[in-house]
Amino acid sequence: MRADPREAFFAVTCQGYLVRVQAVPGAGRTEVAGLVGDRLKIRLAAPPEKGAANRELLAFLAARLGLPRQAVRLLHGAGSRAKLVAVDGLEPELWQRLRQLLPEGPDRSG
């Protein structure tokens, strides 16, 4: 595991990044809720029905990362809370925006 917990949930690939997510559908609002192990915990204001939570997750990540929606894809976990998301792009600014998804703090685990 990496020394900085803000980097524990993502890894670089030859085309961009892989982001490990623990999704919590049916929340009051969509927001980052911390870390669960090596996964970014994201509460989703969408039900886990007919792909609504997956669409909400991808739209949320794209917006927070400043990317077009098509640059963020669900690779694994369509029917699971544990998800693997591909993020296209290798710009240094994208690495920084990924790190900023999880704010610094004494305890961001959830």
Secondary structure, 3 states (H helix, E strand, C coil): CCCCHHHCCEEECCCEEEEEEEEEECCCCCEEEEEECCEEEEEECCCCCCCHHHHHHHHHHHHHHCCCHHHEEEEECCCCCEEEEEEECCCHHHHHHHHHCCCCCCCCEC
